[in-house]
């Protein structure tokens, strides 16, 4: 796995806990593949990249985080990591 792009996405009106979420997106994945794979994301592999992600966004390296199938919404369509850090943005990581 190679990270292609990381970006901060502002969330001006948070209706959830306010904690930062980190989402991983395979480069070039189409909608059908996303639907098929959203419950089979390799979260253990993603964890290997967390120190790089935290450094890139100037977050503490000892910051706690947890995988959640329902990070983005309650239906499970947007899994990701929930960080123990409140802010008005989320982090989107594209990889290949």
N, C-alpha and C positions, 0 to 999 in steps of 0.2 A: 504494500500500500504506500502510495506517495501522495502527500498533501499538495494540491494544486493551488488552492486559494483559501484564505481565511478572512472573514469579514465580520464586522460588528454591525448589527441591524438594530437601529433604534426602535424602542417600543414606548411610545409616548403615553399611551393609555393602558397600563397593565391592570388586568382584572383578576390576576392570579396572586400568588404569594409574593411576587416582585423579585423572585430569585432569577438569576441569570441561567439560561438554558444553552446547552451546546448541542447543535444538531450536525450530523454527518450526512453528506449527500454524495453518492457515487457520481462521478462525472459522466454525463451523457445518459443517465438513467431516464427512461421514458415513464409515463404515468402508469402504464400497465405493469411494468417491472416493479415500480415503487409499491403498488398495491400488493403484488405477490410477495415482496420481500420485507415489508415493514415490520413483520413479526419475527424476522430472521436476521436482524442486523448483528454483526460481529462485535458486540459491545466490549468484549475482552481485548480484542485487537485495538479498538479505539483508545482504550485506556493507555496503551503504550505511547500515545502521542500527546498525552495531557501536559507533560512538563513543557513541551514546545508551545502548546496553545496558551498555557498560563503565562509563560514568559512573554509571548508575543503581545498579550493584552495587559501586561504589567499587573498581573494578579499574583497573590501570594502562592508560592510553590507548595505550601502545605494545606492549601484550601481543600476542604472536603467536597466530594461530589458523589452523586449516585445515579445509576442508570434508571430510567423510568420509561416504560412503554407509553405512558400517558403524559409525557412532559409537555407536549404542545396542546393537547385537548383530551377530554375524557374518553373518546372513542378508540384511542390507540393508534391513530393514523400518523402521529408525529412523535415517534420515540426520540429520546435524547438523554443527555445528562443534565441533572439539576445541580447547580453549584450552591454552596452555602455562602452566597454572596448576593446582596440585593443591589440592583441597578436597573436602569431603564433601557437596557439593551440585551440582546441575545447574540450568540456567536454561531455563525454558520461556516462549516468546514467542508470544502469540496475536495474529493480525493479520487485517485484512479488506481 
